[in-house]
């Protein structure tokens, strides 16, 4: 992503992981389908359908 965002939401049917820094670095937060991160949780990269 070009810039940091906040409050990720998972609108897919599979899990995803959002990372606080670019290139999947920093803190990771796994989101189940239909779930959302706290509104103030920053993220800068995402992996869809992680293993």
mmCIF file of the N, C-alpha and C atoms, coordinates in Angstrom:
data_MODEL
# 
_entry.id   MODEL 
# 
loop_
_atom_site.group_PDB 
_atom_site.id 
_atom_site.type_symbol 
_atom_site.label_atom_id 
_atom_site.label_alt_id 
_atom_site.label_comp_id 
_atom_site.label_asym_id 
_atom_site.label_entity_id 
_atom_site.label_seq_id 
_atom_site.pdbx_PDB_ins_code 
_atom_site.Cartn_x 
_atom_site.Cartn_y 
_atom_site.Cartn_z 
_atom_site.occupancy 
_atom_site.B_iso_or_equiv 
_atom_site.pdbx_formal_charge 
_atom_site.auth_seq_id 
_atom_site.auth_comp_id 
_atom_site.auth_asym_id 
_atom_site.auth_atom_id 
_atom_site.pdbx_PDB_model_num 
ATOM 1   N N  . UNK A 1 1  ? 0.838   -1.169  0.000  1.00 0.00 ? 1  UNK A N  1 
ATOM 2   C CA . UNK A 1 1  ? 0.000   0.000   0.000  1.00 0.00 ? 1  UNK A CA 1 
ATOM 3   C C  . UNK A 1 1  ? 0.890   1.241   0.000  1.00 0.00 ? 1  UNK A C  1 
ATOM 4   N N  . UNK A 1 2  ? 0.404   2.290   -0.543 1.00 0.00 ? 2  UNK A N  1 
ATOM 5   C CA . UNK A 1 2  ? 1.173   3.528   -0.645 1.00 0.00 ? 2  UNK A CA 1 
ATOM 6   C C  . UNK A 1 2  ? 1.315   4.243   0.693  1.00 0.00 ? 2  UNK A C  1 
ATOM 7   N N  . UNK A 1 3  ? 0.350   4.056   1.566  1.00 0.00 ? 3  UNK A N  1 
ATOM 8   C CA . UNK A 1 3  ? 0.400   4.719   2.863  1.00 0.00 ? 3  UNK A CA 1 
ATOM 9   C C  . UNK A 1 3  ? -0.262  3.862   3.924  1.00 0.00 ? 3  UNK A C  1 
ATOM 10  N N  . UNK A 1 4  ? -0.023  4.188   5.172  1.00 0.00 ? 4  UNK A N  1 
ATOM 11  C CA . UNK A 1 4  ? -0.642  3.473   6.281  1.00 0.00 ? 4  UNK A CA 1 
ATOM 12  C C  . UNK A 1 4  ? -2.136  3.785   6.342  1.00 0.00 ? 4  UNK A C  1 
ATOM 13  N N  . UNK A 1 5  ? -2.909  2.790   6.704  1.00 0.00 ? 5  UNK A N  1 
ATOM 14  C CA . UNK A 1 5  ? -4.352  2.961   6.892  1.00 0.00 ? 5  UNK A CA 1 
ATOM 15  C C  . UNK A 1 5  ? -4.709  2.466   8.289  1.00 0.00 ? 5  UNK A C  1 
ATOM 16  N N  . UNK A 1 6  ? -5.947  2.582   8.671  1.00 0.00 ? 6  UNK A N  1 
ATOM 17  C CA . UNK A 1 6  ? -6.401  2.150   10.000 1.00 0.00 ? 6  UNK A CA 1 
ATOM 18  C C  . UNK A 1 6  ? -7.738  1.437   9.902  1.00 0.00 ? 6  UNK A C  1 
ATOM 19  N N  . UNK A 1 7  ? -7.982  0.550   10.870 1.00 0.00 ? 7  UNK A N  1 
ATOM 20  C CA . UNK A 1 7  ? -9.275  -0.104  10.995 1.00 0.00 ? 7  UNK A CA 1 
ATOM 21  C C  . UNK A 1 7  ? -9.623  -1.040  9.848  1.00 0.00 ? 7  UNK A C  1 
ATOM 22  N N  . UNK A 1 8  ? -8.753  -2.004  9.550  1.00 0.00 ? 8  UNK A N  1 
ATOM 23  C CA . UNK A 1 8  ? -9.003  -2.948  8.457  1.00 0.00 ? 8  UNK A CA 1 
ATOM 24  C C  . UNK A 1 8  ? -10.255 -3.771  8.725  1.00 0.00 ? 8  UNK A C  1 
ATOM 25  N N  . UNK A 1 9  ? -10.943 -4.121  7.664  1.00 0.00 ? 9  UNK A N  1 
ATOM 26  C CA . UNK A 1 9  ? -12.100 -4.998  7.747  1.00 0.00 ? 9  UNK A CA 1 
ATOM 27  C C  . UNK A 1 9  ? -11.963 -6.099  6.718  1.00 0.00 ? 9  UNK A C  1 
ATOM 28  N N  . UNK A 1 10 ? -12.382 -7.311  7.065  1.00 0.00 ? 10 UNK A N  1 
ATOM 29  C CA . UNK A 1 10 ? -12.294 -8.441  6.151  1.00 0.00 ? 10 UNK A CA 1 
ATOM 30  C C  . UNK A 1 10 ? -13.665 -8.738  5.571  1.00 0.00 ? 10 UNK A C  1 
ATOM 31  N N  . UNK A 1 11 ? -13.893 -8.334  4.333  1.00 0.00 ? 11 UNK A N  1 
ATOM 32  C CA . UNK A 1 11 ? -15.162 -8.577  3.647  1.00 0.00 ? 11 UNK A CA 1 
ATOM 33  C C  . UNK A 1 11 ? -15.072 -9.790  2.722  1.00 0.00 ? 11 UNK A C  1 
ATOM 34  N N  . UNK A 1 12 ? -14.005 -10.594 2.861  1.00 0.00 ? 12 UNK A N  1 
ATOM 35  C CA . UNK A 1 12 ? -13.846 -11.795 2.043  1.00 0.00 ? 12 UNK A CA 1 
ATOM 36  C C  . UNK A 1 12 ? -14.415 -13.000 2.778  1.00 0.00 ? 12 UNK A C  1 
ATOM 37  N N  . UNK A 1 13 ? -14.367 -14.155 2.133  1.00 0.00 ? 13 UNK A N  1 
ATOM 38  C CA . UNK A 1 13 ? -14.840 -15.399 2.753  1.00 0.00 ? 13 UNK A CA 1 
ATOM 39  C C  . UNK A 1 13 ? -13.693 -16.222 3.314  1.00 0.00 ? 13 UNK A C  1 
ATOM 40  N N  . UNK A 1 14 ? -12.484 -15.657 3.303  1.00 0.00 ? 14 UNK A N  1 
ATOM 41  C CA . UNK A 1 14 ? -11.297 -16.350 3.807  1.00 0.00 ? 14 UNK A CA 1 
ATOM 42  C C  . UNK A 1 14 ? -10.563 -15.445 4.787  1.00 0.00 ? 14 UNK A C  1 
ATOM 43  N N  . UNK A 1 15 ? -9.726  -16.036 5.654  1.00 0.00 ? 15 UNK A N  1 
ATOM 44  C CA . UNK A 1 15 ? -8.973  -15.210 6.602  1.00 0.00 ? 15 UNK A CA 1 
ATOM 45  C C  . UNK A 1 15 ? -7.929  -14.361 5.885  1.00 0.00 ? 15 UNK A C  1 
ATOM 46  N N  . UNK A 1 16 ? -7.500  -13.310 6.556  1.00 0.00 ? 16 UNK A N  1 
ATOM 47  C CA . UNK A 1 16 ? -6.406  -12.494 6.057  1.00 0.00 ? 16 UNK A CA 1 
ATOM 48  C C  . UNK A 1 16 ? -5.585  -12.009 7.235  1.00 0.00 ? 16 UNK A C  1 
ATOM 49  N N  . UNK A 1 17 ? -4.393  -11.536 6.935  1.00 0.00 ? 17 UNK A N  1 
ATOM 50  C CA . UNK A 1 17 ? -3.498  -10.990 7.956  1.00 0.00 ? 17 UNK A CA 1 
ATOM 51  C C  . UNK A 1 17 ? -3.097  -9.591  7.516  1.00 0.00 ? 17 UNK A C  1 
ATOM 52  N N  . UNK A 1 18 ? -3.258  -8.615  8.406  1.00 0.00 ? 18 UNK A N  1 
ATOM 53  C CA . UNK A 1 18 ? -2.790  -7.265  8.139  1.00 0.00 ? 18 UNK A CA 1 
ATOM 54  C C  . UNK A 1 18 ? -1.550  -7.009  8.987  1.00 0.00 ? 18 UNK A C  1 
ATOM 55  N N  . UNK A 1 19 ? -0.609  -6.260  8.421  1.00 0.00 ? 19 UNK A N  1 
ATOM 56  C CA . UNK A 1 19 ? 0.663   -5.960  9.083  1.00 0.00 ? 19 UNK A CA 1 
ATOM 57  C C  . UNK A 1 19 ? 0.790   -4.455  9.290  1.00 0.00 ? 19 UNK A C  1 
ATOM 58  N N  . UNK A 1 20 ? 1.425   -4.082  10.368 1.00 0.00 ? 20 UNK A N  1 
ATOM 59  C CA . UNK A 1 20 ? 1.552   -2.663  10.710 1.00 0.00 ? 20 UNK A CA 1 
ATOM 60  C C  . UNK A 1 20 ? 2.557   -1.928  9.825  1.00 0.00 ? 20 UNK A C  1 
ATOM 61  N N  . UNK A 1 21 ? 3.454   -2.665  9.142  1.00 0.00 ? 21 UNK A N  1 
ATOM 62  C CA . UNK A 1 21 ? 4.451   -2.030  8.281  1.00 0.00 ? 21 UNK A CA 1 
ATOM 63  C C  . UNK A 1 21 ? 4.398   -2.614  6.882  1.00 0.00 ? 21 UNK A C  1 
ATOM 64  N N  . UNK A 1 22 ? 4.981   -1.929  5.930  1.00 0.00 ? 22 UNK A N  1 
ATOM 65  C CA . UNK A 1 22 ? 5.031   -2.396  4.552  1.00 0.00 ? 22 UNK A CA 1 
ATOM 66  C C  . UNK A 1 22 ? 5.817   -3.690  4.433  1.00 0.00 ? 22 UNK A C  1 
ATOM 67  N N  . UNK A 1 23 ? 5.560   -4.420  3.339  1.00 0.00 ? 23 UNK A N  1 
ATOM 68  C CA . UNK A 1 23 ? 6.249   -5.670  3.025  1.00 0.00 ? 23 UNK A CA 1 
ATOM 69  C C  . UNK A 1 23 ? 6.044   -6.730  4.094  1.00 0.00 ? 23 UNK A C  1 
ATOM 70  N N  . UNK A 1 24 ? 4.868   -6.733  4.699  1.00 0.00 ? 24 UNK A N  1 
ATOM 71  C CA . UNK A 1 24 ? 4.477   -7.745  5.695  1.00 0.00 ? 24 UNK A CA 1 
ATOM 72  C C  . UNK A 1 24 ? 5.440   -7.803  6.873  1.00 0.00 ? 24 UNK A C  1 
ATOM 73  N N  . UNK A 1 25 ? 5.817   -6.638  7.354  1.00 0.00 ? 25 UNK A N  1 
ATOM 74  C CA . UNK A 1 25 ? 6.692   -6.523  8.522  1.00 0.00 ? 25 UNK A CA 1 
ATOM 75  C C  . UNK A 1 25 ? 5.906   -5.866  9.654  1.00 0.00 ? 25 UNK A C  1 
ATOM 76  N N  . UNK A 1 26 ? 6.453   -5.940  10.836 1.00 0.00 ? 26 UNK A N  1 
ATOM 77  C CA . UNK A 1 26 ? 5.812   -5.324  11.992 1.00 0.00 ? 26 UNK A CA 1 
ATOM 78  C C  . UNK A 1 26 ? 4.778   -6.244  12.624 1.00 0.00 ? 26 UNK A C  1 
ATOM 79  N N  . UNK A 1 27 ? 3.910   -5.676  13.408 1.00 0.00 ? 27 UNK A N  1 
ATOM 80  C CA . UNK A 1 27 ? 2.873   -6.437  14.101 1.00 0.00 ? 27 UNK A CA 1 
ATOM 81  C C  . UNK A 1 27 ? 1.882   -7.012  13.107 1.00 0.00 ? 27 UNK A C  1 
ATOM 82  N N  . UNK A 1 28 ? 1.476   -8.259  13.353 1.00 0.00 ? 28 UNK A N  1 
ATOM 83  C CA . UNK A 1 28 ? 0.501   -8.932  12.489 1.00 0.00 ? 28 UNK A CA 1 
ATOM 84  C C  . UNK A 1 28 ? -0.804  -9.114  13.244 1.00 0.00 ? 28 UNK A C  1 
ATOM 85  N N  . UNK A 1 29 ? -1.909  -8.954  12.522 1.00 0.00 ? 29 UNK A N  1 
ATOM 86  C CA . UNK A 1 29 ? -3.227  -9.149  13.100 1.00 0.00 ? 29 UNK A CA 1 
ATOM 87  C C  . UNK A 1 29 ? -4.043  -9.988  12.135 1.00 0.00 ? 29 UNK A C  1 
ATOM 88  N N  . UNK A 1 30 ? -4.437  -11.180 12.566 1.00 0.00 ? 30 UNK A N  1 
ATOM 89  C CA . UNK A 1 30 ? -5.221  -12.083 11.725 1.00 0.00 ? 30 UNK A CA 1 
ATOM 90  C C  . UNK A 1 30 ? -6.694  -11.721 11.871 1.00 0.00 ? 30 UNK A C  1 
ATOM 91  N N  . UNK A 1 31 ? -7.386  -11.622 10.731 1.00 0.00 ? 31 UNK A N  1 
ATOM 92  C CA . UNK A 1 31 ? -8.814  -11.303 10.732 1.00 0.00 ? 31 UNK A CA 1 
ATOM 93  C C  . UNK A 1 31 ? -9.597  -12.420 10.061 1.00 0.00 ? 31 UNK A C  1 
ATOM 94  N N  . UNK A 1 32 ? -10.551 -12.957 10.786 1.00 0.00 ? 32 UNK A N  1 
ATOM 95  C CA . UNK A 1 32 ? -11.437 -13.982 10.237 1.00 0.00 ? 32 UNK A CA 1 
ATOM 96  C C  . UNK A 1 32 ? -12.413 -13.325 9.265  1.00 0.00 ? 32 UNK A C  1 
ATOM 97  N N  . UNK A 1 33 ? -13.046 -14.116 8.401  1.00 0.00 ? 33 UNK A N  1 
ATOM 98  C CA . UNK A 1 33 ? -14.033 -13.559 7.470  1.00 0.00 ? 33 UNK A CA 1 
ATOM 99  C C  . UNK A 1 33 ? -15.117 -12.769 8.205  1.00 0.00 ? 33 UNK A C  1 
ATOM 100 N N  . UNK A 1 34 ? -15.412 -11.583 7.704  1.00 0.00 ? 34 UNK A N  1 
ATOM 101 C CA . UNK A 1 34 ? -16.455 -10.750 8.290  1.00 0.00 ? 34 UNK A CA 1 
ATOM 102 C C  . UNK A 1 34 ? -16.057 -9.974  9.534  1.00 0.00 ? 34 UNK A C  1 
ATOM 103 N N  . UNK A 1 35 ? -14.826 -10.117 9.983  1.00 0.00 ? 35 UNK A N  1 
ATOM 104 C CA . UNK A 1 35 ? -14.369 -9.435  11.200 1.00 0.00 ? 35 UNK A CA 1 
ATOM 105 C C  . UNK A 1 35 ? -13.596 -8.167  10.851 1.00 0.00 ? 35 UNK A C  1 
ATOM 106 N N  . UNK A 1 36 ? -13.453 -7.298  11.844 1.00 0.00 ? 36 UNK A N  1 
ATOM 107 C CA . UNK A 1 36 ? -12.736 -6.038  11.652 1.00 0.00 ? 36 UNK A CA 1 
ATOM 108 C C  . UNK A 1 36 ? -11.736 -5.828  12.779 1.00 0.00 ? 36 UNK A C  1 
ATOM 109 N N  . UNK A 1 37 ? -10.665 -5.130  12.457 1.00 0.00 ? 37 UNK A N  1 
ATOM 110 C CA . UNK A 1 37 ? -9.666  -4.735  13.446 1.00 0.00 ? 37 UNK A CA 1 
ATOM 111 C C  . UNK A 1 37 ? -10.207 -3.515  14.197 1.00 0.00 ? 37 UNK A C  1 
ATOM 112 N N  . UNK A 1 38 ? -9.663  -3.229  15.378 1.00 0.00 ? 38 UNK A N  1 
ATOM 113 C CA . UNK A 1 38 ? -10.051 -1.997  16.063 1.00 0.00 ? 38 UNK A CA 1 
ATOM 114 C C  . UNK A 1 38 ? -9.841  -0.785  15.151 1.00 0.00 ? 38 UNK A C  1 
ATOM 115 N N  . UNK A 1 39 ? -10.689 0.194   15.252 1.00 0.00 ? 39 UNK A N  1 
ATOM 116 C CA . UNK A 1 39 ? -10.685 1.359   14.364 1.00 0.00 ? 39 UNK A CA 1 
ATOM 117 C C  . UNK A 1 39 ? -9.349  2.100   14.364 1.00 0.00 ? 39 UNK A C  1 
ATOM 118 N N  . UNK A 1 40 ? -8.611  2.046   15.453 1.00 0.00 ? 40 UNK A N  1 
ATOM 119 C CA . UNK A 1 40 ? -7.337  2.764   15.522 1.00 0.00 ? 40 UNK A CA 1 
ATOM 120 C C  . UNK A 1 40 ? -6.124  1.878   15.226 1.00 0.00 ? 40 UNK A C  1 
ATOM 121 N N  . UNK A 1 41 ? -6.337  0.620   14.847 1.00 0.00 ? 41 UNK A N  1 
ATOM 122 C CA . UNK A 1 41 ? -5.225  -0.294  14.551 1.00 0.00 ? 41 UNK A CA 1 
ATOM 123 C C  . UNK A 1 41 ? -4.640  0.015   13.175 1.00 0.00 ? 41 UNK A C  1 
ATOM 124 N N  . UNK A 1 42 ? -3.354  0.439   13.110 1.00 0.00 ? 42 UNK A N  1 
ATOM 125 C CA . UNK A 1 42 ? -2.748  0.784   11.823 1.00 0.00 ? 42 UNK A CA 1 
ATOM 126 C C  . UNK A 1 42 ? -2.361  -0.460  11.027 1.00 0.00 ? 42 UNK A C  1 
ATOM 127 N N  . UNK A 1 43 ? -2.381  -0.338  9.703  1.00 0.00 ? 43 UNK A N  1 
ATOM 128 C CA . UNK A 1 43 ? -1.851  -1.389  8.853  1.00 0.00 ? 43 UNK A CA 1 
ATOM 129 C C  . UNK A 1 43 ? -1.309  -0.791  7.560  1.00 0.00 ? 43 UNK A C  1 
ATOM 130 N N  . UNK A 1 44 ? -0.303  -1.463  6.992  1.00 0.00 ? 44 UNK A N  1 
ATOM 131 C CA . UNK A 1 44 ? 0.328   -0.961  5.771  1.00 0.00 ? 44 UNK A CA 1 
ATOM 132 C C  . UNK A 1 44 ? 0.494   -2.045  4.710  1.00 0.00 ? 44 UNK A C  1 
ATOM 133 N N  . UNK A 1 45 ? 0.181   -3.312  5.062  1.00 0.00 ? 45 UNK A N  1 
ATOM 134 C CA . UNK A 1 45 ? 0.218   -4.393  4.073  1.00 0.00 ? 45 UNK A CA 1 
ATOM 135 C C  . UNK A 1 45 ? -0.741  -5.486  4.519  1.00 0.00 ? 45 UNK A C  1 
ATOM 136 N N  . UNK A 1 46 ? -1.101  -6.345  3.561  1.00 0.00 ? 46 UNK A N  1 
ATOM 137 C CA . UNK A 1 46 ? -2.076  -7.401  3.829  1.00 0.00 ? 46 UNK A CA 1 
ATOM 138 C C  . UNK A 1 46 ? -1.743  -8.652  3.030  1.00 0.00 ? 46 UNK A C  1 
ATOM 139 N N  . UNK A 1 47 ? -2.014  -9.818  3.630  1.00 0.00 ? 47 UNK A N  1 
ATOM 140 C CA . UNK A 1 47 ? -1.889  -11.105 2.939  1.00 0.00 ? 47 UNK A CA 1 
ATOM 141 C C  . UNK A 1 47 ? -3.272  -11.746 2.962  1.00 0.00 ? 47 UNK A C  1 
ATOM 142 N N  . UNK A 1 48 ? -3.800  -12.044 1.777  1.00 0.00 ? 48 UNK A N  1 
ATOM 143 C CA . UNK A 1 48 ? -5.089  -12.706 1.666  1.00 0.00 ? 48 UNK A CA 1 
ATOM 144 C C  . UNK A 1 48 ? -4.907  -14.216 1.701  1.00 0.00 ? 48 UNK A C  1 
ATOM 145 N N  . UNK A 1 49 ? -5.785  -14.913 2.410  1.00 0.00 ? 49 UNK A N  1 
ATOM 146 C CA . UNK A 1 49 ? -5.777  -16.368 2.518  1.00 0.00 ? 49 UNK A CA 1 
ATOM 147 C C  . UNK A 1 49 ? -4.415  -16.906 2.954  1.00 0.00 ? 49 UNK A C  1 
ATOM 148 N N  . UNK A 1 50 ? -3.906  -16.454 4.122  1.00 0.00 ? 50 UNK A N  1 
ATOM 149 C CA . UNK A 1 50 ? -2.592  -16.901 4.608  1.00 0.00 ? 50 UNK A CA 1 
ATOM 150 C C  . UNK A 1 50 ? -2.618  -18.381 4.985  1.00 0.00 ? 50 UNK A C  1 
ATOM 151 N N  . UNK A 1 51 ? -1.507  -19.019 4.932  1.00 0.00 ? 51 UNK A N  1 
ATOM 152 C CA . UNK A 1 51 ? -1.382  -20.428 5.317  1.00 0.00 ? 51 UNK A CA 1 
ATOM 153 C C  . UNK A 1 51 ? -1.021  -20.550 6.760  1.00 0.00 ? 51 UNK A C  1 
# 
